[in-house]
């Protein structure tokens, strides 16, 4: 789900020109003149590397970096106090502080030093700069935190990563990141890049410490900010990333699912999805965002009280409209209905009342819209499994009365074609599960260890759930 366009978006600082890196000298010809076309690029690269050589990263280098940073921080604090009404007088100290923060990024190359970084007690000073009056300095800190917690950096460094993340959280990094998020203007390119870096940092923290997913929702107004972002009609990379972060927060936390439901989250997500009821996304990134929104909706539909909110907000009707329009969200709408109707009779009753049976049974008979996405065999199988689950929920949720009769009558119309289809599916899934069971028995004969749970999961993957 990684947004392609903004993941590598580097922010352009307003004082870049003042700190531009030294340029390599022009290549010379044998007679000493400057060569203008046939430049030896490998020679230039070697010269540049030698000029930009960095000290070996060890504890001694770390202490030097930290000491230099703290000195510049102290100078900036003193200058701001002394010349509070004269920005020109403390501008230089701000530039120096910026440069030291840039230098600290080198620590991302040595995550094994993170426990030493924490022990030097510099984390509180770094985190506190998220509150700095100059948003450029706060943005520098956000980018530094993103680099230090990057997934690629932390691979195979689990323990040092946990030490750093714990120290960051103890020093209120979550609260300060979200507070800073609220003062960034998404229409400004620099601020927009910082918004993205903030969301990336929060995702990185969750990756290292999954408990952060609930913690950040308890301690901050991140969910409120994310809901505000997905409500915006215009699409951009940050809206896409906001939908992804929201899905991450909801996917494994019942507490977050309930919390967002209480914040009118079901209605907001439905409004965001409704923008695509009669049109398709214009790009692969926008398509990915729509999938994220449906992931959010399905997660929200896990708690019973949110199913009730979904029905009251006319979510059943919206999903049926999306199915009838036969756009890209067709399969996602079936998935959302499946979640809404599982063990919740009121949703099943509403589905029948608003004439959803005709649309559902068209899908059951295999009459699904064809586009570049659902040409894939696995997609069609998933859709088939979802619609079987949905019809199963209807039978479980509607036990008597005229609705039950309408449901049953679907199986006798058109010369019982739906019973024929049901038997076709039953035989196919039965054969698949039988074949998988035989394969597992052969694996056992080869003395490969496999417990009962794993066997059962393999059968589920082969279609046992749908067969049942």
Helices and strands as residue ranges (DSSP letters): H 4-7, G 17-19, H 41-51, H 59-82, H 87-104, G 105-109, G 111-113, H 114-119, H 123-128, G 129-131, H 135-148, H 151-154, H 158-170, H 173-182, H 189-208, H 212-219, H 222-231, H 237-251, H 254-262, H 265-274, H 284-300, H 304-312, H 315-325, H 330-341, H 345-353, H 357-364, H 377-397, H 401-409, H 413-445, H 452-462, H 464-467
